[in-house]
Amino acid sequence: MTVEQPDLAEHYSELAAEYDEHWVYGPEYIPWMSARIAEALSLSSADRIADIGSGTGLFAREVARIVHPDQPILCVDPSEAMLRQLSTPSSPGLTPILASAEDIAEERTRLPYEALDAVWLKESVHHVTDPGATLRGLAQRLVPDGRLLVVMLPATIQYPLFRAALERFEELQPDPADVVGHMEHAGLQARLFYVEHELRLDRDKYIAMVRARYMSLLSTFSDSEIKKGIDEMRATHPEPVLVFPDRFAFVLGVRQGGKR
Ligand SMILES: C[S@@+](CC[C@H](N)C(=O)[O-])C[C@H]1O[C@@H](n2cnc3c(N)ncnc32)[C@H](O)[C@@H]1O
C-alpha cells in the first residue's frame, strides 16, 4: 500500500484522539454537513457506499444515521490512528479499511463490495498525489449511474487565521474547477456547486484549535510561527466570538449508464 508522507502520517496520528473535538465546531455542524453529503449523492439504503479519507468517520457515522444503509459504509483511510476512532462509540454501520485513495483506485486493496454506488471524499483530495489518475480509478469502481462526490474547501477561505496561513492555503489548495476537469476526463458528468454554513466560535477555542494545528496546513508552520500567528489573530480579532462563513465546494460526478 502507499505510504503517506511521514509528516502527514504523524500529523494525523497526533491529531486522531482529539480530531472530533476539533471539528465539532458546534452541535449542528456535523448533521448539517452529513445531510448535504447524503442529499448531493442522493443516497438510499440500498447503496454500497465508501467514504475515502474518512478520518475518524464522524461524517460517515451521521450519514449512516440518516440513510440506514443495508450494508456498512466503508471508511477508507491510510491513518490507523484516525481509523481507530471509528469504534468510539462503536459503529456497526461502518467498516474500517486501512488504505489510501490510491490503493482503492489502483485496486491494490480489495473492497468487500464488487462495485460501489456512491463514494465521497471530504477534505482528503488535497492529500492525493495525482488526483486525475486517482479520481479516474475511483470512477471505475462505480456502477453505471454511480456517484462520486468531492467535498473540499474553495480556492480561498475567509477563516480568521493569521495572514501567512491564509496565503499558504491559497498556494497549496487545489482548485475545485480542476477537480471538475478530472471527473470529466474520467467519463463522469460533473458539476460544481457551493454550500455555506455560518460558524460562531468562541475565540479562545479557535485559538486552541490553531495551536493544536487542526488543519494539516498549520503543520507546515514551526512552533514559533504558530505563536506569532496567534498573537496576530488576537490583535486582529479582539471579539470574543468569531463569526465566519465555512464555505465548501461540492464537485459531483455521475458515471454515465452503460459505459463501464
Ligand atoms: C482533513 S482529514 C478529513 C477527514 C474526514 N474526511 C473529515 O472530513 O473529517 C484528511 C484525511 O485524509 C487522510 N488521508 C491522507 N492521505 C490520504 C490518501 N492518500 N488517501 C486517502 N486519505 C488520505 C488522512 O489520514 C485524514 O484522515
The ligand as an SDF file (V2000), in Angstrom:
LIG
                    3D

 27 29  0  0  0  0  0  0  0  0999 V2000
   -8.6430   16.6550    6.9100 C   0  0  0  0  0  0  0  0  0  0  0  0
   -8.8190   14.9420    7.2390 S   0  0  0  0  0  0  0  0  0  0  0  0
  -10.5110   14.7170    6.7360 C   0  0  0  0  0  0  0  0  0  0  0  0
  -11.1480   13.5640    7.4430 C   0  0  0  0  0  0  0  0  0  0  0  0
  -12.6660   13.4260    7.1870 C   0  0  0  0  0  0  0  0  0  0  0  0
  -12.9750   13.1860    5.8020 N   0  0  0  0  0  0  0  0  0  0  0  0
  -13.3510   14.6890    7.6810 C   0  0  0  0  0  0  0  0  0  0  0  0
  -13.8470   15.4540    6.8630 O   0  0  0  0  0  0  0  0  0  0  0  0
  -13.3800   14.8810    8.9040 O   0  0  0  0  0  0  0  0  0  0  0  0
   -7.9280   14.1850    5.9210 C   0  0  0  0  0  0  0  0  0  0  0  0
   -7.8910   12.6660    6.0000 C   0  0  0  0  0  0  0  0  0  0  0  0
   -7.3070   12.1950    4.7750 O   0  0  0  0  0  0  0  0  0  0  0  0
   -6.4840   11.0840    5.0900 C   0  0  0  0  0  0  0  0  0  0  0  0
   -5.5190   10.8830    4.0040 N   0  0  0  0  0  0  0  0  0  0  0  0
   -4.2310   11.2770    3.9120 C   0  0  0  0  0  0  0  0  0  0  0  0
   -3.6860   10.8520    2.7560 N   0  0  0  0  0  0  0  0  0  0  0  0
   -4.6610   10.1840    2.0900 C   0  0  0  0  0  0  0  0  0  0  0  0
   -4.7250    9.4750    0.8650 C   0  0  0  0  0  0  0  0  0  0  0  0
   -3.6730    9.3980    0.0610 N   0  0  0  0  0  0  0  0  0  0  0  0
   -5.8830    8.8490    0.5240 N   0  0  0  0  0  0  0  0  0  0  0  0
   -6.9660    8.9240    1.3390 C   0  0  0  0  0  0  0  0  0  0  0  0
   -6.9680    9.5860    2.5190 N   0  0  0  0  0  0  0  0  0  0  0  0
   -5.8380   10.2100    2.8930 C   0  0  0  0  0  0  0  0  0  0  0  0
   -5.8560   11.4560    6.4230 C   0  0  0  0  0  0  0  0  0  0  0  0
   -5.3570   10.3110    7.1040 O   0  0  0  0  0  0  0  0  0  0  0  0
   -7.0330   12.1280    7.1370 C   0  0  0  0  0  0  0  0  0  0  0  0
   -7.7770   11.2020    7.8960 O   0  0  0  0  0  0  0  0  0  0  0  0
  1  2  1  0
  2  3  1  0
  2 10  1  0
  3  4  1  0
  4  5  1  0
  5  6  1  0
  5  7  1  0
  7  8  2  0
  7  9  1  0
 10 11  1  0
 11 12  1  0
 11 26  1  0
 12 13  1  0
 13 14  1  0
 13 24  1  0
 14 15  1  0
 14 23  1  0
 15 16  2  0
 16 17  1  0
 17 18  1  0
 17 23  2  0
 18 19  1  0
 18 20  2  0
 20 21  1  0
 21 22  2  0
 22 23  1  0
 24 25  1  0
 24 26  1  0
 26 27  1  0
M  CHG  2   2   1   9  -1
M  END
$$$$
